[in-house]
Amino acid sequence: TTDISNSNSVRRTRSIQTRKDIRKAQIDKKICDRYYQDAAIKAIAENFTTDHYGKIKGAKRKALLVMATGTGKTRTAAALTKVLTENNWVKRVLFLADRKLLVKQAKDSFKEHLPEYTSVNLVEEKDNLNTRLVFSTYGTILNQIDKKREKEEKHFGPGYFDLIIIDEAHRSIYQKYQAIFNYFDAFQVGLTATPRSETDRQTYEH
């Protein structure tokens, strides 16, 4: 039998060794064609990256993406996912939302922009080890973590995901579901809205 946790550790070590500088990465303009979307991704790349003796590694592991409602947060998150994946920073991504409808909408959006990436909606489907993008409500993923701890499941060890995207991230979400963020060892990107009038301001500080 394969030790899932050990294989995840080996995979992550190899990924770190082959990371490319995401500050220099090309952003897919077919996904993000607005200057502020481009700026948001570059700000997150700068936030995550540092040079250490010639090697590229994660500096900070958390970022907050603040964009006005209707300006493409999910689209920007999809483009960021592509950048991180193509440059060997992440392999598996967990997208969290607090409602089933939002989970479905997010999966549909990612599938439209990243059709080559396998994806699953944990609320409606069963995951498999080859899935790259996992979409879930907070409650569903907490249930999966509990099963893992009870050794009922081989999935979802602490190193299973490389990136967690948190939809509508705000303080109450982090307080209520802190167990999720403490359990998984992954980069975290929160998505939150700001009034449309604030879009052109400095909303990309992380």
N, C-alpha and C positions, 0 to 999 in steps of 0.2 A: 504493500500500500504506500501511497505517496503522502508525505508530511506536507500538508498545504501551507502551514505557517512557515516551514523551513524553505519551501520552494519560493514563497513570496519574498523572503529575505534575500535569497540568492538573486532573484529577478531584480529586486530593487538595487542591490549592490552593483549589478552589471549595468543597470540603467544610469546610475549616478556616474559611473566611469565613462559612459559614452555621451553624456549630456552635451548639447550644443548651447551656445550663448543665445538665449531667447530675446535678448535686447536687440539682436541683429536679425531676428526672424522675419520672414515675409508674412504679412497678414493677408488672408484671402479676401480680396475686395469684393468677391461675389457674395460673401456672407456679410461683411462689414464695409459699407461704402461711405460712411459718414465720418467726418474728421474727429468728432468727439468719441466715436466708438474706437477708432484707431488710437486716439490718445489714451483712452482707458486701458486698452490692452498693453500699450507700451509702458504705462505707469505701473501696472501690475508686474510686468516683466522686470522692470527696474527694481521694484520692491522685493522680488523673489531672488534676484541674482547677485552673486558676488564672486569675484575671482579669488582663489585661494591656492597659492603656489602653482599657478597655471591651470588649475582645475575649476570647472564651473560647478557651483553648489548652491543650494538654497540658503539665502541669507535669512529673510523673514519667511514665515510659513503661513501667514494670514494676510488677507487683503479684503477691502470692502469696496465694491463697485457701486457708486451712487449715480444713478441716472434718472431723469424725469420719466414719469409714466408715459409709455408710448414711443420712447426713443430707442427701443431695441435692446433691453437688458439680456434677454434670453439669446438673441442673435449674437450679441457680443460675447456671451459666455460660450457659445458654440465655437466661435472663431478663436477664442482663447484656448479652448480645449484642443482644437486642431493644432495650434502653435505648440502647446505643451507636449502633445502626443508626437508630432512629427520631429520634435527636437529631443526626444527621449527623456522627457521629464515625467510623464505619466503614461500609464497603460490603461488602468481602470478608473472610471469616474463615477461617483455617486452624486446624483442630483436630488435634493430634498425639497419638498414643499408641504404645506400643512393641509392641503385639500386634494382629494382624488382628481378633481377636474384640472387643477393646476399641474398635477403630475402628468396627466394625459397630454395637456397642451404643451408642456415642456418637451416631452418625448417626441410629439409630432413635429415640433419646431426643429429639434436636433436632427431628427430623421430627414427632414427636408434639406437641411444645410449640410449634414454629414451622412449621406445615404450609405457610404461604404463602412460605417461603424456599426457593429452589431449593438442592439439595445434591447432593454426589457423593462416593462412596467411591473414592479414587484407587487403592486396592489392587485393586478389582474393575471399575472403570469408567473411562472417559476423560472428562477435564474439558472444559468449553467456556467461552468468555469470559463467558457470562451467569450462571454459577453463583455464588451468594452464599456458600455454605458448603462448604468443602472439607475432607474428613476423610482422614487419611493416617497411615501408619506413618512413623517417622523415615527409614528406609531408602528408602522410595518417594519421599519428597519430596527427599531428597538426590540421588537419581538424576535427578529432574526438574531440579534446579538444575544438575547436571553437563551435562545436555542443553542447557539454556539457555546455559551458558557456551560450549559447543561450537557454538552457533548452530544446533542441530538443531530447536529449538522456539522459538516466539514467546511462550509462556506463562511466567509466574512470574519476572518481573524483580524486582529488589529492592523496588520499590514496589507490587507486585501486591496484596499483602494489607495490610489496615489493622490487623488484630488476629490474634495467634497465641495459641491456648489450648493449654497444655502439660499433658497428663494425667499424674498421678503424678509431678509435678515434684520432683526431688531433685538434689543436687549432681552425682551421677554422670551424670545425663541431660544436664545443661548442659555437663559436661566432655566427654562422648563426642560430643555433637552440636552443639558450639559453632559449627560452620560454618553451620548453619541460622540460628541467632540473629544471627550476624554478617552474614549475607547479606541477610536481609529487614529492611527499615526499617518496623517495625510496633510497635504496642503489644503487650505480652506479659503474659499472665495465667497463672500457674502454679497447678495444682490439686494439693493434697496432703492426706493424711489425718493426723489426730491421734486419740489414743484417745478413745472416746466420753465418758469421764469428764471430758475436758478441754473439751467443747463449750461450756459456759457461761463459760469463761474468756476472757481477752482474746486470741483467736486470729485477730483480723482486723487486726493491725498489719502495715503494708506498708512 
